[in-house]
């Protein structure tokens, strides 16, 4: 059973436990959600779980449930530590309500509602949050990957470094130690596929594909409130399975009007063209073939044939003199 926090303030949207009710003692210990506050009566309207109508209760009968402090309807949160659905870790969500010992949250990027334990949720919005620049120029960032999260305090000196050195390498070192099983040697920047960045000052996630090119100071300069990085790693199996790009065939590049000799044709009709000389008149890029106008004496003279580059040999200077 969840405990209560005696000193946590009761506010609209909070998760509360009822206690000390004399008129309806059967509700003592029940959980509910504060819907509104009536200034005239000085009472909170609380929707108790499994009831259809809200009750007007004094604040003395209400206590915020331990673990739910700071989590009220409308709070923006960051998800972490969810084992059964690791794809949710690092996602931003908004608290929509409560059900028993869980929070119902709307996951922004995935556009779905899920019920999660409060300990997997960290408040993402904070007035003048911890990530705001301190007097010494430092900033606090959170870095997450596959459920592993690390909080880093970046000093003014570290802010001058590349993002890869100030943020990613320290995180990858810690991630490699916490991974199951631990990764040795530790992961490095070459293992990173992309990084996303979110903060209270951004309207949408910022995607950093080539992490080598970014300066920490330039990236974080205008970030306010909580600053969250999510690291996406390359799939080693996919990298191994990726077929190597075929080598480009070595074919001659023949200019228009080049004088050539046809050679190496193997079909019945093509063998009749072997040894004939002509002039290149056009190149079909899509087909990879040259149009050649036959200039050798005989019945083929003046005929235009389409020939692959590998079946054409450009005539040398002496051959051109002899041919002319």
Beta strands, then each sheet from edge to edge (+ up, - down):
strand 1: 4-5
strand 2: 15-18
strand 3: 31-38
strand 4: 43-48
strand 5: 55-57
strand 6: 62-65
strand 7: 76-79
strand 8: 92-99
strand 9: 102-107
strand 10: 112-117
strand 11: 121-123
strand 12: 139-145
strand 13: 148-154
strand 14: 192-199
strand 15: 206-208
strand 16: 227-233
strand 17: 259-262
strand 18: 277-284
strand 19: 289-294
strand 20: 304-308
strand 21: 312-314
sheet 1: 1+ 6- 2+ 3- 4+ 5-
sheet 2: 10+ 9- 8+ 7- 11+
sheet 3: 13+ 12- 16- 14+ 15-
sheet 4: 20+ 19- 18+ 17- 21+
end
